[in-house]
Amino acid sequence: MSTIPFSLPANITSLVPYRSARSILKGPEWIFLDAGECPDVPLYELEPKPQINRYPDPTSDDLRDAIGGFYGLKRENVFMSCGIDELIDLCIKTFVRPGRTVLSCDPTFPVYKMLAHVNGKEYVSVPLTSDFQLNIDAVEASYDAADLLFLCTPNNPTGTIIDQELVLRVLSRFPGLVVVDEAYGEFLEVNGMPTAVERLKKGAKNLLVCRTFSKAFRGAGIRLGYGIASPDIIDILLKTKLPYNINALTQSVGMQLWNARSAMEKNVAFLQSERARVAKRCEEFGCTVSDSVTHFFLLQLPDGKSAEQIYARLRDEYRVVVRPFGTINGRQSLRVSIGSPQQNDVFLSALSTLLSL
């Protein structure tokens, strides 16, 4: 029971915080396969050293120029954020009017719901179909009350892709801002697959595409993300962001990671190959695996097996941490991220043992 001697807003007192395994489990002995991180460290340096006695560029313009130029866009099309999380929060604060809702499709990234509630907004969830596609009729039935729609593709926790024709239909009919979360967009680009950035380049005015340096670029520790949208949307976000949201060290390392694109592409190729190997072995154990294009997949256990129990035993007996997602489409589910080959082998050996009991 709280001992704070004053009242809090109801949306805060009822809030369930977002927690990763790193919030609870400390120390070097853990194998973290729960957070979509990459298993190795990219090359970077801090020479010349950023002038940390001065405030950083408040709009990270060098990064904006580099990202915009790569996609054939301008600085005015790019907004830099502290990871995608800050951008999600800003979009809810900025574009959702009082009494209006935030719309998304579950299962998906749980931070959408958390940040909607932090900001005192109602979160409306439409279930995906059994093959993790949009139930487009049900989504459209929820448009009237919504100002903001999140579409995650490739989706978290499944790694599956929303059909681009459905994305185009949403963009043509949704009356508010459509945020397409492409945290794993490089996994599409490296394989020549379409992304929502192409929709933006063709003139979509109600679209914001989210990207991050945390995944393919192996930069989760620097907390750097970005959004691509029309200059009008970017201008509004620049009004509402904190003055110095990206520190000088992050801007310096982020530019190095962005310029090391061949290293990023090799990382993606390795992760996808290793994901295919691990997923195949899981299927041989009797599990069902989502058709992921990323470096994680949704693992659905054989009948009679509990996701919470498998999760707890992997953690407590083998020091392997995955992420439980409860029941999805009637199946007990875990999300498994790809680690190093050695870490993946530990996970596979442990899972095989636990499923045989």
VMD Tcl script that draws the C-alpha trace (Angstrom):
set ca {
  {0.00 0.00 0.00}
  {1.31 3.43 -0.95}
  {2.21 5.86 1.84}
  {2.30 8.93 -0.43}
  {0.35 11.60 1.50}
  {-1.56 12.95 -1.50}
  {-3.78 11.68 -4.29}
  {-2.55 10.45 -7.67}
  {-4.39 10.36 -10.99}
  {-6.41 7.15 -11.37}
  {-4.55 6.16 -14.57}
  {-1.25 6.21 -12.64}
  {-2.41 4.31 -9.54}
  {-3.77 1.49 -11.72}
  {-0.73 1.38 -14.00}
  {1.22 -1.86 -14.41}
  {4.84 -0.95 -15.26}
  {6.66 -2.36 -18.26}
  {9.45 -4.60 -16.97}
  {12.11 -6.54 -18.81}
  {14.24 -9.28 -17.29}
  {17.05 -6.77 -16.83}
  {14.83 -4.91 -14.37}
  {14.96 -7.91 -12.03}
  {17.85 -10.25 -12.90}
  {21.29 -8.78 -12.35}
  {24.76 -10.16 -13.00}
  {26.76 -11.62 -15.90}
  {25.62 -15.24 -15.63}
  {22.29 -14.80 -17.44}
  {21.59 -15.61 -21.09}
  {19.08 -12.93 -22.08}
  {16.98 -14.11 -25.03}
  {13.97 -12.00 -24.07}
  {14.53 -8.46 -25.36}
  {15.36 -8.58 -29.08}
  {18.96 -7.60 -28.43}
  {21.91 -8.60 -30.61}
  {24.54 -10.96 -29.19}
  {27.69 -9.04 -30.19}
  {28.98 -5.48 -29.87}
  {29.46 -3.30 -32.98}
  {32.70 -1.43 -33.57}
  {32.66 2.21 -32.50}
  {34.93 4.78 -30.94}
  {34.59 8.14 -29.22}
  {37.35 9.96 -31.08}
  {37.16 12.86 -31.41}
  {35.52 13.01 -28.03}
  {32.17 14.85 -28.00}
  {32.24 18.10 -26.02}
  {30.21 16.92 -23.06}
  {30.61 20.31 -21.35}
  {28.24 21.69 -23.99}
  {24.65 20.78 -24.72}
  {24.25 18.55 -27.80}
  {22.63 19.57 -31.06}
  {18.99 19.75 -29.92}
  {17.66 18.31 -33.20}
  {20.52 15.90 -34.10}
  {20.77 17.38 -37.58}
  {23.79 15.38 -38.76}
  {21.84 12.19 -38.16}
  {18.71 13.65 -39.74}
  {20.68 14.61 -42.85}
  {22.28 11.16 -43.12}
  {19.03 9.25 -42.65}
  {16.99 11.53 -44.90}
  {19.62 11.41 -47.63}
  {19.77 7.61 -47.56}
  {16.03 7.38 -48.23}
  {15.95 10.17 -50.80}
  {14.24 12.50 -48.34}
  {15.24 15.67 -46.50}
  {16.23 16.56 -42.97}
  {12.72 17.93 -42.54}
  {11.33 14.42 -42.93}
  {13.27 12.96 -39.97}
  {12.84 13.21 -36.19}
  {15.42 11.73 -33.79}
  {14.21 10.23 -30.52}
  {15.46 8.46 -27.40}
  {14.65 5.00 -28.73}
  {11.26 4.34 -30.27}
  {9.69 4.57 -26.82}
  {10.04 8.36 -26.67}
  {8.51 8.68 -30.13}
  {5.53 6.51 -29.16}
  {5.00 8.63 -26.05}
  {5.24 11.89 -28.01}
  {2.76 10.69 -30.62}
  {0.19 9.86 -27.94}
  {0.74 13.15 -26.13}
  {0.68 15.20 -29.32}
  {-1.88 13.66 -31.65}
  {-4.56 12.13 -29.38}
  {-7.22 14.61 -28.31}
  {-9.07 14.46 -24.97}
  {-11.67 11.71 -24.96}
  {-10.23 10.01 -28.04}
  {-8.58 6.58 -28.21}
  {-5.34 4.86 -29.19}
  {-5.95 1.91 -31.49}
  {-3.73 -1.10 -32.14}
  {-3.86 -4.83 -32.86}
  {-2.80 -7.48 -30.36}
  {-0.61 -9.37 -29.77}
  {1.83 -6.53 -30.28}
  {4.40 -4.32 -28.54}
  {2.99 -3.82 -25.00}
  {4.49 -0.33 -24.66}
  {1.68 1.10 -26.83}
  {-0.87 0.18 -24.18}
  {1.33 1.20 -21.27}
  {2.07 4.67 -22.69}
  {-1.57 5.20 -23.66}
  {-2.52 4.62 -20.02}
  {0.37 6.79 -18.72}
  {-1.05 9.61 -20.83}
  {-4.60 9.02 -19.62}
  {-5.87 7.68 -22.97}
  {-8.07 4.69 -23.64}
  {-6.31 1.87 -25.50}
  {-8.48 -0.14 -27.89}
  {-7.10 -3.46 -29.09}
  {-8.36 -5.46 -32.08}
  {-7.13 -9.08 -32.18}
  {-5.04 -10.14 -35.15}
  {-6.25 -13.11 -37.18}
  {-4.99 -16.62 -36.43}
  {-2.17 -16.12 -38.97}
  {-1.27 -12.75 -37.39}
  {-2.74 -10.54 -40.12}
  {-5.00 -7.54 -39.69}
  {-8.66 -8.24 -39.18}
  {-9.30 -5.25 -41.37}
  {-13.09 -5.09 -40.93}
  {-12.76 -5.12 -37.12}
  {-10.01 -2.50 -37.26}
  {-12.10 -0.22 -39.45}
  {-15.07 -0.60 -37.09}
  {-12.95 1.09 -34.38}
  {-11.88 4.12 -36.45}
  {-14.54 6.60 -35.33}
  {-13.22 7.09 -31.77}
  {-9.50 6.85 -32.55}
  {-6.95 9.57 -33.30}
  {-3.90 7.31 -33.47}
  {-3.34 3.81 -34.87}
  {-0.22 1.72 -34.23}
  {0.71 -0.99 -36.72}
  {3.80 -3.03 -35.86}
  {5.36 -4.73 -38.89}
  {7.37 -6.89 -38.61}
  {5.26 -7.46 -35.56}
  {6.48 -7.95 -32.02}
  {6.16 -10.69 -30.64}
  {5.59 -12.73 -33.81}
  {8.12 -11.30 -36.29}
  {5.46 -11.56 -39.00}
  {4.63 -8.97 -41.67}
  {1.37 -7.13 -42.23}
  {0.32 -7.28 -45.86}
  {1.29 -4.00 -47.54}
  {-2.06 -3.79 -49.33}
  {-3.76 -3.76 -45.94}
  {-1.38 -1.03 -44.76}
  {-2.27 0.98 -47.87}
  {-5.99 0.51 -47.18}
  {-5.54 1.72 -43.59}
  {-3.64 4.79 -44.77}
  {-6.38 5.64 -47.23}
  {-9.24 5.34 -44.70}
  {-8.04 6.03 -41.16}
  {-8.91 9.63 -40.19}
  {-5.95 10.19 -37.83}
  {-2.22 9.45 -37.70}
  {-1.03 5.96 -38.62}
  {2.22 5.01 -36.88}
  {3.90 2.07 -38.60}
  {6.44 0.67 -36.16}
  {9.31 -0.74 -38.22}
  {11.79 -1.36 -35.42}
  {12.86 -4.36 -37.51}
  {12.59 -2.61 -40.87}
  {16.20 -3.33 -41.83}
  {15.38 -7.04 -41.76}
  {12.98 -6.28 -44.62}
  {15.30 -3.96 -46.53}
  {18.28 -6.33 -46.47}
  {16.05 -8.96 -48.09}
  {14.56 -6.59 -50.68}
  {11.11 -6.58 -49.08}
  {8.79 -3.51 -49.16}
  {8.54 -1.15 -46.21}
  {6.24 1.71 -45.24}
  {8.97 4.22 -46.09}
  {8.03 3.69 -49.74}
  {4.45 4.72 -48.92}
  {5.77 7.88 -47.36}
  {7.89 8.69 -50.41}
  {4.77 8.29 -52.54}
  {3.01 11.02 -50.58}
  {1.21 9.49 -47.59}
  {0.39 12.48 -45.38}
  {-1.00 10.68 -42.33}
  {1.93 8.25 -41.88}
  {4.81 8.18 -39.41}
  {7.36 5.36 -39.73}
  {9.32 4.47 -36.56}
  {12.80 2.97 -36.71}
  {15.52 2.20 -34.14}
  {19.25 1.62 -33.79}
  {18.57 -1.04 -31.14}
  {18.05 -4.04 -33.41}
  {19.85 -4.49 -36.74}
  {22.46 -1.84 -35.87}
  {23.21 -3.51 -32.49}
  {22.85 -0.23 -30.60}
  {20.26 -0.99 -27.89}
  {22.51 0.55 -25.24}
  {22.65 4.02 -26.80}
  {18.84 4.47 -26.89}
  {18.45 6.00 -30.33}
  {15.42 5.89 -32.60}
  {13.91 7.99 -35.33}
  {10.69 8.74 -37.15}
  {10.16 9.49 -40.83}
  {7.10 11.50 -41.86}
  {5.94 14.56 -43.75}
  {7.63 17.86 -42.73}
  {4.33 19.01 -41.19}
  {4.23 16.05 -38.78}
  {7.94 16.39 -37.97}
  {7.46 20.11 -37.20}
  {4.74 19.27 -34.68}
  {6.95 16.67 -32.96}
  {9.83 19.16 -32.77}
  {7.49 21.51 -30.87}
  {6.62 18.92 -28.24}
  {9.91 17.09 -27.60}
  {12.24 17.83 -24.69}
  {14.94 20.38 -25.60}
  {17.99 18.05 -25.64}
  {16.53 14.58 -26.02}
  {19.57 12.90 -27.68}
  {22.87 13.22 -25.82}
  {26.17 13.96 -27.56}
  {27.63 10.47 -26.98}
  {24.59 8.82 -28.52}
  {24.66 11.12 -31.53}
  {28.35 10.35 -32.11}
  {28.00 6.56 -31.85}
  {24.74 6.60 -33.79}
  {26.40 8.27 -36.76}
  {29.15 5.65 -36.77}
  {26.63 2.80 -36.68}
  {24.59 4.39 -39.46}
  {27.66 4.67 -41.69}
  {28.69 1.04 -41.04}
  {25.87 -0.33 -43.17}
  {27.77 -3.34 -44.48}
  {28.35 -4.48 -40.87}
  {24.62 -4.03 -40.17}
  {23.70 -6.09 -43.22}
  {26.08 -8.90 -42.21}
  {24.55 -8.88 -38.73}
  {21.04 -9.21 -40.17}
  {22.09 -12.10 -42.42}
  {23.70 -13.94 -39.48}
  {20.70 -13.41 -37.20}
  {18.20 -14.58 -39.79}
  {20.26 -17.69 -40.54}
  {20.61 -18.50 -36.85}
  {16.90 -17.85 -36.27}
  {16.04 -20.36 -38.98}
  {18.30 -22.97 -37.36}
  {16.88 -22.47 -33.87}
  {13.27 -22.36 -35.11}
  {13.69 -25.61 -37.03}
  {14.99 -27.40 -33.94}
  {12.07 -26.06 -31.88}
  {9.65 -27.44 -34.45}
  {11.38 -30.81 -34.16}
  {10.58 -30.68 -30.44}
  {6.86 -30.44 -31.30}
  {6.51 -26.66 -30.97}
  {4.85 -24.29 -33.43}
  {6.96 -21.33 -34.57}
  {5.73 -18.09 -36.13}
  {6.78 -17.23 -39.67}
  {9.23 -14.57 -38.52}
  {11.54 -12.48 -40.71}
  {13.36 -10.97 -37.70}
  {15.82 -12.23 -35.06}
  {13.09 -13.51 -32.74}
  {10.02 -15.72 -33.09}
  {6.89 -16.65 -31.21}
  {7.28 -20.16 -29.81}
  {3.98 -21.93 -29.13}
  {4.36 -24.96 -26.91}
  {2.92 -28.47 -27.36}
  {-0.46 -29.08 -25.77}
  {-0.27 -29.55 -22.03}
  {2.87 -27.47 -21.56}
  {2.71 -24.24 -19.56}
  {4.55 -21.17 -20.85}
  {4.97 -19.82 -17.30}
  {6.42 -23.10 -16.06}
  {8.81 -23.50 -19.01}
  {9.85 -19.85 -18.64}
  {10.49 -20.24 -14.90}
  {12.49 -23.46 -15.27}
  {14.60 -22.07 -18.12}
  {15.35 -19.08 -15.88}
  {15.92 -20.84 -12.57}
  {17.64 -24.05 -13.69}
  {19.52 -22.95 -16.80}
  {19.86 -19.14 -16.40}
  {18.22 -18.69 -19.81}
  {15.65 -15.89 -20.01}
  {12.96 -15.73 -22.69}
  {9.72 -13.71 -22.59}
  {6.39 -15.32 -21.67}
  {3.34 -14.11 -23.60}
  {0.66 -16.31 -22.06}
  {-2.05 -17.71 -24.30}
  {-2.17 -16.56 -27.93}
  {-4.67 -18.18 -30.30}
  {-5.28 -20.83 -27.66}
  {-1.61 -21.80 -27.42}
  {0.86 -21.25 -24.58}
  {3.45 -18.87 -26.01}
  {6.98 -17.58 -25.45}
  {8.99 -15.09 -27.48}
  {12.56 -16.20 -28.11}
  {15.27 -13.82 -29.31}
  {18.40 -15.06 -31.05}
  {21.67 -14.98 -29.13}
  {25.10 -16.26 -30.04}
  {25.28 -19.80 -31.45}
  {26.58 -21.02 -28.09}
  {23.76 -19.32 -26.18}
  {21.21 -20.70 -28.61}
  {22.57 -24.21 -28.12}
  {22.18 -23.87 -24.35}
  {18.57 -22.79 -24.87}
  {17.82 -25.65 -27.28}
  {19.33 -28.26 -24.98}
  {17.39 -26.91 -22.00}
  {14.10 -26.68 -23.92}
  {14.48 -30.22 -25.24}
  {15.02 -31.51 -21.70}
  {12.06 -29.60 -20.23}
  {9.63 -30.63 -22.98}
  {10.55 -34.28 -22.53}
  {9.62 -34.31 -18.83}
}
mol new
graphics top color blue
foreach p $ca { graphics top sphere $p radius 0.5 }
foreach p [lrange $ca 0 end-1] q [lrange $ca 1 end] { graphics top cylinder $p $q radius 0.2 }
display resetview
